[in-house]
Amino acid sequence: MRVKRGVTHLRRRKRLLKLTKGYRWRRKTSIRLARQAAIRAGQHAYRHRRLKKRDFRGLWQIRINAAVRPFGLNYSQFIHKLKNAQVEVDRKILAQLAVEQPEVFRAIVQKIKS
């Protein structure tokens, strides 16, 4: 008995082309190039899910540093004083407070300076 695999073959190709929808040039239409593009995109996505955490931590540090400069501190001094005062607020929250609620951030800085 002969097995025809047209349906499976088409389904696999359609799934691949759906993944590469929106790509430029032949990478969105040619099966061979679409497969390569999808594999590479997956590799980049995997790697950058880890790098994203590193990037955000750096961004929070920059924001906190910019926010504590007017108080005569720099980032490392501020973090050191936070640890000594046993204020357990993570960098993400500190950066959000510095941007969105400066009066609360000012209160935290005043608390650790005294």
C-alpha positions as CSV (number, residue, x, y, z in Angstrom):
1,M,0.0,0.0,0.0
2,R,1.3,3.4,-0.9
3,V,1.4,6.2,1.7
4,K,1.0,9.7,0.4
5,R,2.5,12.4,2.6
6,G,1.3,15.5,0.9
7,V,-0.9,16.7,3.8
8,T,1.9,16.3,6.4
9,H,4.4,17.9,4.1
10,L,2.2,20.9,3.5
11,R,1.3,21.3,7.1
12,R,5.0,21.3,8.1
13,R,5.8,23.9,5.4
14,K,2.8,26.1,6.4
15,R,3.9,26.0,10.0
16,L,7.4,27.1,9.0
17,L,6.2,29.9,6.8
18,K,3.9,31.1,9.6
19,L,7.0,31.3,11.9
20,T,8.8,33.5,9.3
21,K,5.9,35.7,8.4
22,G,7.1,39.3,8.4
23,Y,10.7,38.5,7.5
24,R,12.3,40.3,4.6
25,W,13.0,39.1,1.1
26,R,13.0,35.4,0.3
27,R,13.4,34.4,3.9
28,K,9.6,34.6,4.2
29,T,8.7,32.6,1.1
30,S,11.5,30.2,0.3
31,I,11.3,27.0,2.5
32,R,15.1,26.5,2.6
33,L,15.8,30.1,3.6
34,A,12.8,30.2,5.9
35,R,14.1,27.2,7.8
36,Q,17.5,28.7,8.3
37,A,16.0,32.0,9.4
38,A,13.7,30.3,11.9
39,I,16.5,28.3,13.4
40,R,18.7,31.4,13.8
41,A,15.8,33.4,15.2
42,G,15.3,30.7,17.8
43,Q,18.9,30.8,18.8
44,H,18.9,34.5,19.1
45,A,15.7,34.4,21.2
46,Y,17.1,31.8,23.5
47,R,20.3,33.8,24.0
48,H,18.6,37.1,24.5
49,R,16.1,35.8,27.0
50,R,19.2,35.5,29.3
51,L,20.9,38.7,28.2
52,K,17.7,40.7,28.8
53,K,18.0,40.1,32.5
54,R,21.6,41.5,32.4
55,D,20.5,44.5,30.3
56,F,17.6,45.4,32.7
57,R,19.9,45.2,35.7
58,G,22.3,47.6,34.0
59,L,19.4,50.0,33.2
60,W,18.2,50.0,36.8
61,Q,21.7,50.7,38.0
62,I,22.0,53.7,35.7
63,R,18.6,55.1,36.8
64,I,19.4,54.7,40.5
65,N,22.8,56.4,40.0
66,A,21.2,59.3,38.2
67,A,18.6,59.6,41.0
68,V,21.0,59.6,43.9
69,R,23.6,62.1,42.4
70,P,21.6,65.2,43.5
71,F,21.8,63.9,47.1
72,G,25.6,63.8,47.0
73,L,25.9,60.0,46.6
74,N,26.9,57.7,43.8
75,Y,25.4,54.3,43.1
76,S,28.0,52.2,45.0
77,Q,27.8,54.4,48.1
78,F,24.0,54.3,48.0
79,I,23.9,50.5,47.7
80,H,26.4,50.1,50.5
81,K,24.4,52.4,52.8
82,L,21.2,50.5,51.9
83,K,22.9,47.2,53.0
84,N,24.1,48.8,56.2
85,A,20.7,50.2,57.0
86,Q,19.2,46.8,56.3
87,V,16.7,48.3,53.8
88,E,15.8,45.3,51.5
89,V,14.5,46.9,48.4
90,D,15.7,45.5,45.1
91,R,17.1,47.5,42.3
92,K,14.1,47.2,40.0
93,I,11.8,48.7,42.7
94,L,14.3,51.4,43.5
95,A,14.6,52.4,39.8
96,Q,10.8,52.5,39.5
97,L,10.5,54.6,42.6
98,A,13.2,57.0,41.3
99,V,11.3,57.5,38.1
100,E,7.6,57.3,39.1
101,Q,7.6,58.5,42.8
102,P,10.6,60.7,43.5
103,E,9.2,61.8,46.9
104,V,9.2,58.2,48.2
105,F,12.7,57.7,46.8
106,R,13.8,60.9,48.5
107,A,12.5,59.5,51.8
108,I,14.5,56.3,51.4
109,V,17.7,58.3,50.6
110,Q,17.1,60.6,53.7
111,K,16.5,57.5,55.9
112,I,19.8,55.9,54.9
113,K,21.8,59.1,55.1
114,S,20.8,59.7,58.7
